[in-house]
Amino acid sequence: MKKLFMTYSKAALQLKNHVVMAPMTRSRAIGNVANELMATYYQQRSGAGLIITEGTSPSPEGLGYPRIPGIFNNAQVEGWKLVTNAVHEGGSKIFLQLMHTGRIAHSSNLPEGHQVVGLSAIKAAGEIYTDTGMLEYSAPTTLDEKDIARIIQDHVKAAENAIAAGFDGIELHGAHGYLLEQSLNPHVNNRTDNYGGSIQNRSRLTLEIVQKTATSVGADKVGLRISPFLTSNDMPAYDEVEVHETYVNIAREVKQMGIAYLHISNNPGIPEKTHHGIREAFANTIIYCNGFTAETAEAKLQDGSADLVAFGRSFLANPDFMRRIEKNAPLNEPDYNSLYTPSEEGYTDYPVLY
């Protein structure tokens, strides 16, 4: 039997296979609350051993995109219970991804009375989707240390809310140019206080959130997603040695905290020495994601460089992805025109094998 289909057991992760459904923004949370349609979507894809949800904001100001879910009020907790119950009925485990968008946001996507924030007042280059069309990113307001302390506590409360909603754990989104990665990048974070300057200071926000959420809900219920050397969402490249040291240091620190996993958003820019450095520094589960086929994922598992492999678009368009790869059946292609629309079209209506 291929490793993809074998059960996985390491620390608290007890999964029915080695396949993870990657987090993907789908914008179906009307009023920023998870709903029955979302429960159907996730249950359809419960062939995965582990499902990681779409990015979910721990606070109102982190809702940078239209109709993304939150986990900071009671209605949101109740909405997510629909999803966790549905996925658990399908025999899968599910982690909630906590994503604060930071400066990758537009004010029109935020609830009234809230503003776009960032580690520094550096506006992101480019445009973001809104329900009135593509608009330039809003200029962020700089977070002071009191604001940062509040955001850290928002993550802790969100993690507690996630467990109350029935999730098996949470994943902190430290990748793809959102708030935690913004804190790491010296071209985006130009602070001169405890959260800026040195690698240690720029890593402080991420590590404090990891530590405090782990203390609150249990380290075995916490994962961290990272994307070394990725430049999406206006993350300017910086010194290669510094990037390498930043992520190996983070891997070493969170290993000491005992968290469940690191989730690496793979890209061709990551040098082999960084892959090796992270693997050597982090002894628990490592998940790799981005661009894998069933064949390349199997090879990654067999050579030991990954413990689990995540698939995004394959699950998006193929609710029965596991059955399809088992039968070597052709895969549906995603409908990119309906990725972020509010209806079931391009969401729960993809055909399945019979």
C-alpha positions in Angstrom: 0.0 0.0 0.0 1.2 3.5 -0.8 2.2 5.6 2.2 -0.4 8.2 1.2 -3.2 5.8 2.2 -1.6 4.5 5.4 -2.6 5.7 8.8 -0.3 8.3 10.5 0.5 8.4 14.1 2.9 10.8 15.7 2.4 12.4 19.1 -1.2 13.7 19.2 -1.7 13.5 15.5 -3.6 10.2 14.9 -4.8 10.3 11.3 -6.5 7.8 8.9 -4.0 8.6 6.1 -1.0 10.8 5.3 -3.0 13.4 3.3 -3.9 16.9 4.4 -6.5 19.2 2.8 -4.7 22.6 2.6 -6.3 25.8 3.8 -8.0 27.8 1.0 -9.9 31.0 1.1 -13.4 30.4 -0.3 -15.4 33.5 0.9 -18.6 31.7 1.7 -18.9 32.9 5.4 -21.9 35.3 5.1 -21.5 37.8 7.9 -18.2 36.2 8.7 -20.0 33.3 10.3 -19.5 29.6 9.2 -22.7 28.0 7.9 -24.4 24.9 6.6 -23.0 25.4 3.1 -19.5 25.4 4.5 -20.2 22.3 6.6 -21.3 20.5 3.4 -18.1 21.6 1.6 -15.8 20.4 4.3 -17.7 17.1 4.9 -17.5 16.3 1.2 -13.7 16.5 1.5 -13.4 14.4 4.7 -11.4 11.7 2.8 -8.3 13.7 4.0 -6.7 12.5 7.2 -6.4 16.1 8.3 -8.4 19.1 7.1 -7.0 22.6 7.7 -9.7 25.3 7.3 -9.6 28.4 5.3 -7.9 31.4 7.1 -10.1 32.5 9.9 -9.6 35.8 11.7 -9.0 36.0 15.4 -10.2 39.7 15.5 -12.4 42.0 13.4 -9.5 44.0 12.0 -8.0 40.8 10.6 -10.9 40.2 8.2 -9.1 41.6 5.2 -11.1 39.8 2.5 -14.8 39.6 1.8 -16.9 36.9 3.6 -14.0 35.2 5.4 -14.9 33.6 8.7 -14.0 34.8 12.1 -13.7 33.0 15.5 -14.0 35.9 17.9 -17.7 35.8 18.9 -20.3 33.3 20.0 -22.2 33.2 16.7 -18.9 32.2 15.0 -18.2 29.5 17.5 -21.7 28.1 17.0 -21.3 28.3 13.2 -18.0 26.4 13.2 -19.6 23.6 15.3 -21.6 22.7 12.2 -18.3 22.2 10.3 -16.5 20.2 13.0 -19.4 17.9 13.6 -19.7 17.2 9.8 -16.0 16.5 9.4 -15.7 14.3 12.4 -18.7 12.3 11.1 -16.5 11.7 8.0 -13.7 10.3 10.2 -11.2 13.2 9.6 -9.4 15.5 12.0 -9.8 19.3 11.5 -7.6 22.2 12.6 -8.7 25.8 12.3 -6.3 28.1 10.6 -6.0 31.5 12.4 -5.1 34.2 9.9 -4.8 37.9 10.7 -4.4 39.6 7.3 -2.6 42.7 8.7 -1.9 45.2 5.9 -3.1 42.7 3.2 -6.6 44.1 3.4 -9.0 46.8 2.3 -11.0 48.9 4.8 -14.3 48.1 2.9 -13.8 44.4 3.7 -13.7 45.2 7.5 -16.6 45.6 9.9 -17.6 49.2 10.5 -15.4 50.9 13.1 -12.3 48.9 12.3 -9.2 49.8 10.3 -6.4 48.1 8.5 -3.3 47.6 10.7 0.3 46.6 10.3 3.6 46.3 12.1 4.6 49.5 10.3 2.7 52.1 8.2 4.0 50.6 5.0 1.2 50.2 2.4 1.3 47.0 0.4 1.7 47.3 -3.4 -1.0 45.9 -5.5 -4.8 45.3 -5.3 -7.2 43.2 -3.3 -10.6 41.7 -4.2 -13.6 43.5 -2.8 -17.3 43.0 -3.6 -17.1 46.3 -5.6 -14.1 45.2 -7.6 -10.3 45.2 -7.3 -9.0 48.0 -5.2 -5.6 49.1 -4.0 -4.6 47.9 -0.5 -5.5 50.3 2.2 -2.7 52.0 4.1 -2.2 50.4 7.5 -2.2 52.1 10.9 0.9 51.1 12.9 0.3 48.9 15.9 1.7 50.1 19.1 2.9 47.7 21.8 -0.5 47.8 23.6 -2.2 46.9 20.3 0.3 44.0 19.8 -0.5 42.7 23.3 -4.2 42.8 22.4 -3.6 40.9 19.1 -1.6 38.3 20.9 -4.5 37.9 23.4 -7.0 37.8 20.5 -5.1 34.8 19.1 -5.2 33.0 22.5 -8.9 33.6 22.8 -9.5 32.5 19.2 -7.6 29.3 19.9 -9.8 28.7 23.0 -12.9 29.4 20.9 -11.7 26.9 18.3 -11.4 24.1 20.8 -14.9 25.1 22.2 -16.2 24.8 18.6 -14.9 21.2 18.4 -11.7 21.7 16.4 -8.8 19.2 17.1 -6.4 22.1 17.0 -5.4 25.4 15.4 -2.8 26.4 12.8 -1.2 29.8 13.0 -0.8 31.4 9.6 2.7 32.7 9.6 3.0 32.6 5.8 1.9 34.3 2.5 2.5 37.9 3.5 -0.1 38.1 6.3 0.5 39.7 9.7 2.9 37.2 11.2 5.1 37.0 8.1 4.9 40.8 7.9 6.5 40.9 11.3 9.5 38.8 10.0 10.4 40.8 6.9 12.7 43.8 7.5 11.4 45.6 4.4 7.8 45.5 5.8 8.7 45.7 9.6 10.8 48.8 10.2 10.1 49.0 13.9 12.8 50.0 16.4 11.1 48.5 19.6 11.0 45.0 20.9 9.2 43.8 17.7 11.6 45.1 15.1 15.3 45.2 14.2 17.1 41.9 14.9 15.9 38.4 13.8 15.0 37.7 17.4 12.9 40.8 17.7 11.1 40.3 14.3 10.3 36.7 15.3 9.0 37.8 18.7 5.3 38.3 17.6 5.1 34.9 16.0 6.9 33.1 18.8 4.9 34.8 21.5 1.6 33.8 19.8 2.8 30.2 19.4 3.9 30.0 23.0 0.7 31.6 24.5 -1.7 29.6 22.4 0.2 26.4 23.2 0.1 27.2 26.9 -3.7 27.9 26.6 -5.0 25.0 24.5 -2.0 22.5 24.6 1.1 22.5 22.4 -0.1 19.3 20.7 -3.1 21.3 19.4 -1.0 24.0 17.7 0.6 24.0 14.2 2.4 26.8 12.4 2.4 27.5 8.7 5.5 29.2 7.1 6.6 30.2 3.6 10.4 30.9 3.5 11.6 32.9 0.5 8.0 33.4 -0.9 7.3 36.9 -2.1 3.6 36.8 -2.5 1.4 39.6 -1.2 4.2 42.1 -1.6 6.8 40.4 0.6 10.0 41.9 -0.7 13.0 39.5 -0.8 15.7 40.1 1.7 19.2 38.6 2.5 19.2 34.9 1.9 21.4 34.1 4.9 19.0 36.1 7.1 15.9 34.4 5.7 17.6 31.0 6.4 18.5 31.9 9.9 15.1 33.3 10.6 13.2 30.2 9.7 15.6 27.7 11.2 15.5 29.7 14.4 11.7 29.6 14.4 11.8 25.9 13.8 14.2 25.4 16.7 12.1 27.6 19.0 8.7 26.0 18.3 10.3 22.5 18.6 11.2 23.4 22.2 7.6 24.5 22.7 6.4 21.0 21.6 3.9 22.1 18.9 2.3 19.5 16.7 3.6 20.5 13.3 5.2 22.9 10.9 3.4 23.4 7.6 5.8 24.5 4.9 4.4 26.3 1.9 6.9 25.0 -0.7 8.3 27.1 -3.4 11.3 26.8 -5.8 13.1 29.6 -4.0 13.7 27.6 -0.9 17.4 26.4 -0.9 18.1 22.8 0.1 20.1 24.0 3.1 17.0 25.7 4.4 14.8 22.6 3.9 17.5 20.5 5.7 17.9 23.1 8.4 14.3 23.1 9.3 14.0 19.3 9.2 17.0 19.0 11.5 15.7 21.7 13.9 12.1 20.4 14.1 11.6 16.8 15.3 7.8 16.7 15.2 5.5 16.5 12.1 6.4 18.4 9.0 3.7 19.0 6.4 4.6 20.1 2.8 2.2 21.8 0.5 2.0 23.4 -3.0 2.1 21.8 -6.4 2.2 18.2 -5.5 0.7 15.3 -7.4 -0.1 12.0 -5.9 3.2 10.7 -7.3 5.4 13.5 -6.1 3.7 13.5 -2.7 4.4 9.8 -2.4 8.0 10.3 -3.2 8.2 13.1 -0.6 6.8 10.8 2.0 9.1 7.9 1.1 12.3 9.9 1.3 11.3 11.2 4.7 11.6 14.9 4.0 7.9 15.3 4.7 5.7 13.4 7.2 2.4 14.6 5.6 1.6 16.2 2.3 -1.2 18.8 1.7 -3.2 19.3 -1.4 -5.2 22.5 -2.2 -6.7 22.9 -5.6 -7.0 19.1 -6.0 -9.4 19.0 -3.0 -11.1 22.2 -4.1 -12.3 20.6 -7.4 -12.4 17.0 -6.3 -14.4 16.3 -3.1 -13.5 12.6 -3.6 -9.8 13.3 -4.2 -8.7 10.3 -2.2 -10.9 7.9 -4.2 -9.8 9.4 -7.5 -6.1 8.9 -6.7 -6.7 5.4 -5.4 -8.4 4.5 -8.7 -6.0 6.6 -10.8 -9.1 8.5 -12.1 -8.8 11.8 -13.9 -9.2 15.0 -11.7 -11.7 17.8 -12.2 -10.2 21.2 -12.9 -11.1 24.1 -10.6 -13.6 26.8 -11.8 -11.5 29.9 -11.1 -14.4 32.2 -11.9 -16.3 31.0 -8.8 -13.5 30.8 -6.3 -14.7 33.7 -4.1 -18.4 34.0 -5.0 -20.9 33.4 -2.2 -23.0 30.6 -3.7 -22.7 26.8 -3.9 -21.5 27.1 -7.6 -17.8 26.1 -7.8 -18.0 25.1 -4.2 -20.2 22.1 -3.3 -21.3 21.1 -6.9 -18.2 19.5 -8.3 -18.9 16.0 -9.7 -17.8 12.9 -7.9 -17.1 9.3 -9.0 -19.9 6.8 -8.6 
